[in-house]
Amino acid sequence: MVSALLAIVVLCGSCIKNNIPYPRIQVNFRQFVVEGQTRQAQIDSVNMVLTAYIGETVDPYDVHVTEYAITPKAEIVDNPFDAGGVDMSADMVLTLRLYQDYKWVVRAVQDIRRYFTVEGQIGSPVIDPVGRRVIVQIPQTADASRLHVLTAKLGPEGSVITPDIAGTTVDASLPLKLEVSSFGRTQEWTVYVEKTEAMVTTVRADGWTRVAWIYGQAQVGAEYGVEYRIKGDSEWKVCPQDWITSEGGDFRARLTGLLPMTTYEARAISGGDEGAVMEFTTGQDIQIGNMMLDDWWKDGKVWCPWTEGGEQVWDTGNKGATTLGDSNSTPTEDTSTGTGQAARLETRFVGIGPLGKLAAGNIFVGKYVRTDGTNGVLSFGHPFEERPTRLTGYYKYKSAPISSVTEGYEALAGRPDTCIVWVALIDSDQPFEVRTNPRNRQIFDPEGSYVVAYGKMQTAESSDAYARFDIELEYKSTDRKPKYLLITASASKYGDYFTGGNGAVLYVDDLQLLYDF
């Protein structure tokens, strides 16, 4: 009888199912440091990609990870980082686990400065590290069988080229084979020499709004320049020499004072030779909505930086701050001109005791998406395809001792808080999502691959009167076209990390995008 009852219990027990789902917590890298890194690793928790940047002296097959951190209680399956050097010569796919598995791609990017110069070359050579080849152009009249090599570096710092041809004359009438050795490994490279009749080449023309960039190539040591004109004009204008920068036979001219929405022609010149004529059309001189920060309305406790029922371009963290208190980003009639309104951004501890949290006063281009516990999810960016050169405006600031700190920022306690205004252009396909929750935090990275241009102003000094700021946008490339504009102002630089001074206040007014230098 007992055996029968036990059998029934076992049978029934086998039918019981646990229908309670495991919590879904995305596992992220929070920190990643390697020996010889050139800058902080980029952690993309949306696409789950971690990129480490290593210097030339680091062997990519033997990278030593000195520090890393992931979401608490999670693990890295078959963790390779605790066993010494890691092969990061190609992308690694790692499994991070906490209830569910998350596949992360970990890669190393190594920027190696390579060069190869010969006497009388035209422009810079094409150096193809994937195909391991070099293509050098020389004039049609040059003798390739007696080519004088000036400099050569095709591998990382400390690599050796065999034969050592730098400073020698070689026969390059046929492809030249070289061995490049580094970190105990050898690669074969091939140098090709091509003859050309073109003594000057117009490489490309990148037209912005009131600025354009013209790229050319000419023979090393020759005189060269750029001419430009509005399409349809008969006379060419000569670009002043102080607008031109060069490296070897490559040169770039920055044209300024151009007219918006106008088609121009440009060409590179050298001696009596002319490169091909290239056309470009300049963009628009435009601003986004509410740049003066005059328009506000109140939705319950939440102050909103746009007109009720109007287009929303800007937002604040007020929806998060008002879960425990009042809006800390508000309009004020204390303005730079004495008319209209400005933004008053106050860093404030909201809530009571352990239930409270520091809320940094801020305003940004984009939208507050939702509140995640006591954290925020924000969408940074407004559709924008033009290329301004600067952001200007007016500010005044009252700093305060940093009274709240979080992990990693303890050393800042008691120091004067720092305000920040920054502007960026990105070319990702959607606005940038900011998440402040440490569990899955994602903060904007000025060095991110999605960044076209970036600039900032920050200060810890208090002031009683408005002062003008002028932020220059630094572009990574002149031919990348942005898709979104981001502007952010905060009374506490580290507000995203809930670190700042209670009572710090930043006033911001009358912003403007400029399009010329």
C-alpha positions as CSV (number, residue, x, y, z in Angstrom):
1,M,0.0,0.0,0.0
2,V,2.8,2.4,0.9
3,S,4.6,1.5,-2.3
4,A,1.5,2.2,-4.3
5,L,1.0,5.6,-2.6
6,L,4.6,6.5,-3.3
7,A,4.2,5.6,-7.0
8,I,1.2,7.8,-7.2
9,V,3.0,10.7,-5.6
10,V,6.0,10.3,-8.0
11,L,3.7,10.1,-11.0
12,C,1.8,13.2,-10.0
13,G,5.0,15.0,-9.1
14,S,6.3,14.4,-12.6
15,C,3.2,16.1,-14.0
16,I,3.8,19.4,-12.1
17,K,5.4,22.1,-14.2
18,N,7.0,25.3,-13.1
19,N,5.3,28.0,-15.1
20,I,7.0,30.9,-13.4
21,P,9.2,32.5,-16.0
22,Y,12.8,33.5,-15.2
23,P,13.3,37.3,-15.1
24,R,14.7,38.6,-18.4
25,I,17.7,40.7,-17.5
26,Q,20.0,41.6,-20.4
27,V,23.6,40.9,-19.4
28,N,26.0,43.7,-20.4
29,F,29.7,44.5,-20.1
30,R,30.1,47.5,-17.7
31,Q,33.9,47.9,-17.9
32,F,36.7,46.5,-20.1
33,V,40.3,47.5,-19.9
34,V,43.3,46.0,-21.8
35,E,47.0,46.7,-21.6
36,G,48.2,49.2,-24.2
37,Q,44.7,50.5,-25.0
38,T,44.6,53.9,-26.8
39,R,41.2,54.9,-25.4
40,Q,38.3,53.7,-23.4
41,A,36.5,50.6,-24.8
42,Q,33.2,51.3,-26.5
43,I,30.3,49.2,-25.1
44,D,27.2,49.0,-27.3
45,S,24.6,47.3,-25.2
46,V,21.9,47.7,-27.9
47,N,23.8,45.6,-30.5
48,M,25.8,43.8,-27.8
49,V,29.2,44.7,-29.3
50,L,32.3,45.6,-27.3
51,T,35.2,47.3,-29.1
52,A,38.6,47.6,-27.5
53,Y,41.1,50.0,-29.0
54,I,44.7,48.8,-28.8
55,G,48.0,50.6,-29.7
56,E,50.6,49.6,-32.2
57,T,52.9,47.9,-29.6
58,V,50.1,45.4,-28.6
59,D,50.2,42.0,-30.2
60,P,46.5,41.4,-31.3
61,Y,47.0,37.7,-30.9
62,D,48.1,38.2,-27.3
63,V,45.9,40.9,-25.7
64,H,46.0,41.1,-21.9
65,V,42.7,42.1,-20.3
66,T,43.4,43.8,-17.0
67,E,39.9,44.8,-15.8
68,Y,36.4,43.9,-16.8
69,A,33.0,43.9,-15.2
70,I,29.6,42.6,-16.3
71,T,26.1,42.7,-14.9
72,P,26.1,41.5,-11.3
73,K,25.4,37.8,-10.7
74,A,26.0,37.1,-14.4
75,E,28.8,34.9,-15.8
76,I,30.8,34.6,-19.0
77,V,30.6,31.1,-20.3
78,D,34.1,29.6,-21.0
79,N,35.6,32.9,-19.9
80,P,38.8,33.5,-21.8
81,F,39.9,36.6,-19.9
82,D,41.3,35.0,-16.8
83,A,43.7,32.7,-18.6
84,G,46.3,35.2,-19.7
85,G,46.7,36.6,-23.2
86,V,43.6,36.5,-25.5
87,D,43.6,36.2,-29.3
88,M,41.7,39.2,-30.5
89,S,43.0,39.2,-34.0
90,A,39.4,38.4,-35.1
91,D,36.0,39.0,-33.6
92,M,35.2,36.8,-30.6
93,V,31.6,35.7,-29.8
94,L,31.1,35.2,-26.1
95,T,28.1,34.0,-24.2
96,L,27.0,36.1,-21.2
97,R,24.5,34.3,-19.0
98,L,22.0,35.2,-16.3
99,Y,18.8,33.1,-16.6
100,Q,19.1,33.5,-20.4
101,D,22.1,33.6,-22.8
102,Y,23.2,36.7,-24.5
103,K,25.7,36.6,-27.4
104,W,28.2,39.4,-27.4
105,V,30.8,40.3,-30.1
106,V,34.1,41.4,-28.6
107,R,36.6,42.9,-31.0
108,A,39.9,44.8,-31.0
109,V,40.6,47.7,-33.3
110,Q,44.3,48.5,-33.9
111,D,45.1,51.7,-35.7
112,I,48.5,51.3,-37.4
113,R,50.1,54.2,-39.1
114,R,51.5,52.9,-42.4
115,Y,53.4,54.9,-45.0
116,F,55.4,54.4,-48.2
117,T,57.0,57.3,-50.0
118,V,59.2,57.5,-53.1
119,E,60.9,60.4,-54.8
120,G,58.7,62.3,-57.2
121,Q,55.5,60.4,-56.4
122,I,52.1,61.8,-57.2
123,G,49.8,62.0,-54.2
124,S,49.9,59.4,-51.4
125,P,50.1,55.7,-52.2
126,V,47.2,53.3,-51.8
127,I,48.0,51.1,-48.9
128,D,45.8,48.0,-48.6
129,P,46.5,46.1,-45.3
130,V,43.9,43.4,-46.2
131,G,45.3,42.7,-49.6
132,R,48.8,43.5,-48.3
133,R,49.7,45.7,-51.3
134,V,50.9,49.2,-52.0
135,I,50.2,51.1,-55.2
136,V,52.4,54.1,-55.9
137,Q,51.9,56.6,-58.8
138,I,54.8,58.3,-60.5
139,P,55.0,60.6,-63.6
140,Q,55.0,59.0,-67.1
141,T,58.6,60.3,-67.6
142,A,60.0,58.7,-64.4
143,D,62.3,55.6,-64.5
144,A,60.6,52.9,-62.4
145,S,63.8,50.8,-62.6
146,R,65.6,53.4,-60.5
147,L,63.0,54.3,-57.9
148,H,64.4,56.0,-54.9
149,V,62.4,55.0,-51.8
150,L,62.3,57.7,-49.1
151,T,60.4,56.0,-46.2
152,A,58.6,52.7,-45.6
153,K,56.5,51.4,-42.7
154,L,53.9,48.8,-43.4
155,G,53.5,47.1,-40.0
156,P,53.0,48.2,-36.4
157,E,55.7,50.1,-34.5
158,G,58.9,48.0,-34.3
159,S,58.1,45.9,-37.3
160,V,60.9,45.0,-39.8
161,I,60.8,45.2,-43.6
162,T,63.0,42.8,-45.5
163,P,64.8,43.8,-47.6
164,D,65.3,47.2,-45.8
165,I,64.6,49.5,-48.8
166,A,64.1,52.8,-47.1
167,G,66.7,55.3,-48.3
168,T,67.8,53.1,-51.2
169,T,67.2,52.9,-55.0
170,V,65.3,49.9,-56.2
171,D,64.1,48.4,-59.5
172,A,60.3,48.6,-59.3
173,S,59.6,48.0,-63.0
174,L,58.1,44.7,-61.8
175,P,56.0,44.2,-58.7
176,L,58.3,44.4,-55.6
177,K,58.0,41.7,-53.0
178,L,58.6,42.6,-49.3
179,E,58.4,40.7,-46.0
180,V,57.0,42.5,-43.0
181,S,57.7,40.9,-39.6
182,S,56.2,41.7,-36.2
183,F,55.5,39.8,-33.0
184,G,57.2,36.7,-34.5
185,R,55.0,36.5,-37.5
186,T,55.8,37.5,-41.2
187,Q,53.5,38.7,-43.9
188,E,54.3,39.2,-47.6
189,W,53.5,42.5,-49.2
190,T,53.6,43.6,-52.8
191,V,54.5,47.1,-54.1
192,Y,53.1,48.1,-57.5
193,V,54.3,51.2,-59.3
194,E,52.0,52.8,-61.8
195,K,52.8,55.6,-64.3
196,T,50.3,58.4,-64.9
197,E,50.1,61.4,-67.2
198,A,48.0,63.4,-64.8
199,M,50.2,65.7,-62.8
200,V,47.4,66.9,-60.6
201,T,44.1,65.3,-59.7
202,T,40.9,66.6,-58.1
203,V,40.0,63.8,-55.8
204,R,36.7,64.9,-54.4
205,A,34.6,67.9,-53.3
206,D,32.5,67.9,-50.0
207,G,30.0,70.7,-49.9
208,W,28.5,71.7,-46.6
209,T,26.4,74.9,-46.2
210,R,28.8,77.9,-46.2
211,V,31.9,75.7,-46.2
212,A,33.3,73.2,-48.7
213,W,36.3,70.9,-48.6
214,I,38.2,70.2,-51.9
215,Y,40.8,67.3,-52.0
216,G,43.6,67.1,-54.5
217,Q,46.8,65.2,-55.4
218,A,49.9,66.5,-57.1
219,Q,53.6,65.6,-57.4
220,V,55.5,65.9,-54.1
221,G,57.4,69.2,-53.9
222,A,55.4,70.8,-56.7
223,E,53.2,74.0,-56.2
224,Y,49.5,73.3,-56.1
225,G,46.2,75.0,-55.2
226,V,42.5,75.0,-55.8
227,E,40.2,77.2,-57.9
228,Y,36.4,77.5,-57.5
229,R,33.4,79.4,-58.8
230,I,29.6,79.5,-58.8
231,K,28.5,77.3,-61.6
232,G,27.8,79.4,-64.6
233,D,30.4,82.1,-63.7
234,S,33.2,82.6,-66.2
235,E,35.9,83.7,-63.7
236,W,37.6,81.3,-61.3
237,K,38.5,82.3,-57.8
238,V,41.9,81.2,-56.4
239,C,41.7,79.7,-52.9
240,P,44.2,81.5,-50.6
241,Q,47.1,79.3,-49.6
242,D,46.4,79.7,-45.9
243,W,43.1,77.8,-46.6
244,I,45.2,74.8,-47.8
245,T,46.8,72.0,-45.7
246,S,49.0,69.3,-47.2
247,E,50.8,66.1,-46.4
248,G,53.2,64.8,-49.0
249,G,51.4,65.1,-52.4
250,D,47.9,65.1,-50.8
251,F,46.3,68.5,-50.1
252,R,43.0,69.8,-48.9
253,A,41.4,73.2,-49.2
254,R,38.7,74.6,-46.9
255,L,36.6,77.1,-48.8
256,T,34.6,79.5,-46.6
257,G,32.0,82.3,-47.2
258,L,29.9,80.2,-49.6
259,L,26.3,80.8,-50.3
260,P,23.7,78.2,-49.1
261,M,21.7,76.2,-51.7
262,T,24.1,77.1,-54.5
263,T,25.9,74.9,-57.0
264,Y,29.7,75.5,-57.2
265,E,32.5,74.1,-59.4
266,A,36.1,73.4,-58.1
267,R,39.3,72.0,-59.4
268,A,42.8,71.2,-58.2
269,I,45.7,72.9,-60.0
270,S,49.5,72.5,-60.1
271,G,51.8,74.6,-62.3
272,G,50.0,74.9,-65.6
273,D,48.1,71.6,-65.1
274,E,44.4,71.4,-64.1
275,G,42.5,68.6,-62.5
276,A,39.0,67.6,-63.4
277,V,36.2,70.0,-62.5
278,M,33.9,68.8,-59.8
279,E,30.5,70.1,-58.8
280,F,28.9,70.4,-55.4
281,T,25.8,72.0,-54.0
282,T,25.8,73.6,-50.6
283,G,23.1,72.9,-48.0
284,Q,20.7,74.9,-46.0
285,D,21.4,77.4,-43.2
286,I,18.7,76.2,-40.8
287,Q,17.9,76.0,-37.1
288,I,15.8,73.5,-35.2
289,G,12.7,74.5,-33.2
290,N,12.8,76.4,-30.0
291,M,16.5,77.2,-30.1
292,M,15.8,80.4,-28.1
293,L,14.2,78.2,-25.4
294,D,11.3,80.6,-25.1
295,D,8.5,78.0,-25.5
296,W,7.3,76.1,-22.4
297,W,4.0,74.6,-21.0
298,K,3.1,72.7,-17.9
299,D,1.5,69.2,-18.0
300,G,0.6,68.6,-14.4
301,K,3.8,68.7,-12.5
302,V,6.0,68.4,-15.6
303,W,7.4,71.5,-17.3
304,C,7.7,70.8,-21.1
305,P,10.1,72.8,-23.4
306,W,7.7,73.3,-26.3
307,T,4.3,74.9,-26.9
308,E,1.2,72.9,-25.9
309,G,0.0,71.1,-29.0
310,G,3.1,72.2,-30.9
311,E,6.0,70.2,-32.3
312,Q,8.2,68.7,-29.7
313,V,12.0,69.0,-30.4
314,W,13.4,69.3,-26.9
315,D,12.7,67.5,-23.6
316,T,14.0,67.2,-20.1
317,G,14.3,64.6,-17.4
318,N,11.3,66.1,-15.6
319,K,9.1,63.0,-16.1
320,G,11.6,61.1,-14.0
321,A,12.2,63.8,-11.4
322,T,8.5,64.3,-10.8
323,T,8.1,60.7,-9.7
324,L,9.6,61.8,-6.4
325,G,9.3,65.6,-6.5
326,D,8.8,68.6,-8.7
327,S,10.2,69.5,-12.1
328,N,13.9,70.6,-11.7
329,S,14.2,71.9,-15.4
330,T,12.0,74.9,-15.7
331,P,11.5,78.1,-17.6
332,T,12.7,81.4,-16.2
333,E,12.4,85.1,-17.1
334,D,16.0,85.6,-16.0
335,T,17.4,85.7,-19.6
336,S,20.5,86.9,-21.4
337,T,18.6,89.7,-23.2
338,G,15.9,90.5,-20.6
339,T,13.2,89.3,-22.8
340,G,11.5,85.9,-23.4
341,Q,12.4,82.9,-21.4
342,A,15.5,80.7,-20.7
343,A,16.0,77.2,-19.3
344,R,16.8,76.9,-15.6
345,L,18.3,73.5,-14.9
346,E,18.8,72.6,-11.2
347,T,20.4,69.5,-9.8
348,R,18.3,68.4,-6.9
349,F,18.1,65.5,-4.5
350,V,14.4,64.3,-4.8
351,G,12.6,62.0,-2.5
352,I,13.1,61.2,1.2
353,G,16.2,59.6,2.7
354,P,17.0,56.2,1.1
355,L,14.0,56.5,-1.2
356,G,15.5,59.5,-2.9
357,K,17.9,60.0,-5.7
358,L,19.9,62.8,-7.3
359,A,18.2,64.3,-10.4
360,A,20.5,66.5,-12.5
361,G,18.7,69.5,-14.2
362,N,18.9,69.0,-17.9
363,I,17.5,69.7,-21.3
364,F,18.1,67.9,-24.5
365,V,17.1,67.5,-28.1
366,G,14.9,64.4,-28.2
367,K,12.3,62.7,-26.0
368,Y,12.0,61.3,-22.6
369,V,10.7,57.7,-23.4
370,R,9.9,56.1,-20.1
371,T,10.9,55.7,-16.4
372,D,12.6,52.5,-15.5
373,G,12.2,52.3,-11.7
374,T,14.0,55.4,-10.6
375,N,16.0,55.6,-13.8
376,G,15.2,57.1,-17.2
377,V,15.2,55.9,-20.8
378,L,15.8,58.8,-23.2
379,S,15.8,59.1,-27.0
380,F,18.5,61.6,-28.1
381,G,18.3,63.3,-31.5
382,H,16.3,65.1,-34.0
383,P,16.4,64.3,-37.8
384,F,19.0,66.6,-39.3
385,E,21.2,66.3,-42.4
386,E,23.1,69.6,-42.5
387,R,26.7,70.2,-41.3
388,P,27.0,73.2,-39.0
389,T,30.4,74.2,-37.8
390,R,29.5,75.7,-34.3
391,L,26.9,75.9,-31.6
392,T,26.7,79.2,-29.7
393,G,24.5,80.5,-26.9
394,Y,24.5,82.1,-23.4
395,Y,24.9,80.5,-20.0
396,K,25.5,81.3,-16.4
397,Y,26.2,78.8,-13.6
398,K,26.0,78.4,-9.9
399,S,28.2,75.4,-8.9
400,A,27.7,73.4,-5.7
401,P,29.9,70.8,-3.9
402,I,29.3,67.3,-5.2
403,S,27.0,65.7,-2.5
404,S,25.9,62.5,-4.2
405,V,28.2,60.0,-5.8
406,T,27.8,56.5,-7.3
407,E,30.3,53.6,-7.8
408,G,33.4,54.7,-9.6
409,Y,32.9,58.4,-8.8
410,E,33.6,58.4,-5.1
411,A,36.7,60.6,-5.5
412,L,34.6,63.5,-6.8
413,A,32.7,63.9,-3.5
414,G,33.1,67.5,-2.1
415,R,34.5,68.9,-5.3
416,P,32.7,71.7,-7.2
417,D,30.1,70.3,-9.6
418,T,30.7,70.9,-13.3
419,C,28.0,71.9,-15.9
420,I,28.2,70.8,-19.5
421,V,26.7,71.8,-22.9
422,W,27.5,69.4,-25.8
423,V,26.4,69.0,-29.4
424,A,26.8,66.1,-31.7
425,L,25.9,64.8,-35.1
426,I,25.4,61.1,-35.7
427,D,24.7,58.9,-38.7
428,S,23.0,55.9,-37.1
429,D,19.6,54.9,-38.5
430,Q,17.7,56.0,-35.4
431,P,18.0,58.4,-32.4
432,F,20.5,57.3,-29.7
433,E,18.9,55.6,-26.8
434,V,20.2,56.6,-23.4
435,R,19.6,54.3,-20.4
436,T,20.7,55.4,-16.9
437,N,19.9,52.1,-15.1
438,P,23.2,50.6,-14.1
439,R,21.8,47.1,-14.9
440,N,21.7,47.9,-18.7
441,R,23.3,51.4,-18.8
442,Q,24.0,53.0,-22.1
443,I,25.5,56.5,-22.2
444,F,26.4,58.5,-25.3
445,D,30.1,58.0,-26.3
446,P,31.7,61.0,-28.1
447,E,34.1,58.5,-29.6
448,G,31.4,56.1,-30.8
449,S,31.5,54.8,-34.4
450,Y,28.1,56.5,-35.0
451,V,29.5,60.0,-34.2
452,V,30.1,62.3,-37.2
453,A,31.0,65.4,-35.2
454,Y,31.1,66.4,-31.5
455,G,31.9,69.5,-29.4
456,K,31.4,70.6,-25.8
457,M,31.7,73.4,-23.2
458,Q,32.1,72.6,-19.5
459,T,33.0,74.6,-16.4
460,A,33.0,74.4,-12.7
461,E,33.2,78.1,-12.2
462,S,30.2,80.0,-10.8
463,S,29.1,83.3,-12.5
464,D,26.6,86.0,-11.7
465,A,26.0,87.2,-15.3
466,Y,25.4,85.5,-18.6
467,A,28.4,84.8,-20.8
468,R,28.5,83.6,-24.4
469,F,29.8,80.1,-25.2
470,D,31.0,79.0,-28.6
471,I,31.4,75.3,-29.3
472,E,33.3,74.2,-32.4
473,L,32.1,70.9,-33.9
474,E,35.0,68.6,-34.6
475,Y,34.2,66.3,-37.6
476,K,35.8,62.9,-38.0
477,S,35.4,63.2,-41.8
478,T,34.2,65.8,-44.2
479,D,32.2,63.4,-46.4
480,R,30.0,61.7,-43.8
481,K,26.5,63.0,-43.8
482,P,24.6,63.1,-40.5
483,K,21.1,61.9,-39.8
484,Y,20.5,63.3,-36.3
485,L,21.4,66.3,-34.3
486,L,22.0,66.0,-30.6
487,I,22.2,68.9,-28.1
488,T,22.3,68.5,-24.3
489,A,22.8,70.8,-21.4
490,S,23.1,69.7,-17.8
491,A,23.9,71.3,-14.5
492,S,25.9,68.2,-13.5
493,K,28.3,66.7,-16.0
494,Y,28.0,63.2,-14.4
495,G,24.3,63.4,-13.9
496,D,23.8,60.3,-16.0
497,Y,25.6,58.5,-13.2
498,F,23.5,60.2,-10.5
499,T,26.6,62.1,-9.3
500,G,26.5,65.8,-8.7
501,G,25.9,68.7,-6.3
502,N,22.5,69.4,-4.8
503,G,21.7,73.0,-5.6
504,A,23.9,73.4,-8.7
505,V,22.0,75.5,-11.3
506,L,22.7,76.1,-15.0
507,Y,20.9,78.7,-17.1
508,V,20.9,78.3,-20.9
509,D,19.5,80.8,-23.4
510,D,19.4,81.8,-27.1
511,L,21.2,78.9,-28.8
512,Q,22.2,79.1,-32.5
513,L,23.8,76.8,-35.0
514,L,26.5,78.5,-37.2
515,Y,27.6,77.3,-40.6
516,D,30.9,79.2,-41.3
517,F,34.2,79.5,-39.5
